[in-house]
Amino acid sequence: MSQIFVQIASYRDPELTATVQDAIKKAAYPQNLSFGIVWQGKFGVDPLPVEYLHCCRLLLVDADRSRGVCWARSKTQSLWQGEPYTLQIDSHMRFVHGWDELLLHMLTHCPSPKPLLTAYPPAYTPPACLHPGEPTRLAASHFTEQGILSLASGASLSYDIKPQLGMFMAAGFWFAPSQILEEIPYDPLLYFQGEEINLAVRVWTHGWDIYHPNQIACYHEYTRPGKPRHWDDHHYWWQLDRIAHQRLKHLLEIGASSQIDLDRYGLGAQRSLTSYEQFSGVDFKRQRLTEAARSGFPLLVHY
């Protein structure tokens, strides 16, 4: 059984310890798990997962110094120590029994040299109420007022016998060979909105293929009432958000600016942005979506 590096960026989240505990408890091979956690919190106020330090590499950051989720996710990648597979999740998750074995099994059934599994998992309510759900595609929903593509869960994959090719990514749950960490480092200047389409476009143009799992591996807490968010604590969040939007537009070749250098955080050279738009049915400049994009079914399988 291969080792899995679990990346978690946690912002003042009381669910963090329970998430780590559940992942270990329900893994088929817990001894093969290691966790890279960027804990952003108030010391003496927000709890630490100290009882699991034997398998956790912790980077502690005072919440006042945090610059948002993508900044924190970029730092989780620095905690990787060569494990062959990596799982990125949020700090409020629950798992099915044998989730690690299941993810590896599904990945082997993805007919690509560079496969990636991702989806919006079904919901749970703390401490452990798992809501009924099914594995689904990711689909395009709409463009926001800022021109950023928003995603939604699409068609069910409950009756599929293997993972299905897709076009979009969920930032809170993806699983892949760890080669992806070296090829596609997280842009620390992203903020929140736009993170997922940034990921999808970059991984696809770097030659990775996106698949959606045909079985449920985990659950996610979505509404999180009363839980602190970064933008609640930081009045300057809009400045970070504005920078992130400018970088995303530059990446998507919408009003490219000579003042922005994406460096390692740009598009790949294996496929073009134009071919991604043809594949996904998304026109970023005109903010148009085809029916294929809205359904989550790729327009082209061979390109």
Secondary structure, 3 states (H helix, E strand, C coil): CCCEEEEEEEECCCCHHHHHHHHHHHCCCHHHEEEEEEEEECCCCCCCCHHHCCCEEEEEEEHHHCCCHHHHHHHHHCCCCCCCEEEEECCCEEECCCHHHHHHHHHHCCCCCCEEEECCCCEEECCCEECCCCCEEEEEEEECCCCCEEEEEEEECCCCCCCEECCCCCCCEEEEECHHHHHCCCCCCCCCCCHHHHHHHHHHHCCCEEEECCCCCEEECCCCCCCCCHHHHCCCHHHHHHHHHHHHHHHCCCCCCCCCCCHHHCCCCCCCHHHHHHHHCEECCCCEECHHHHHCCCCCCCC
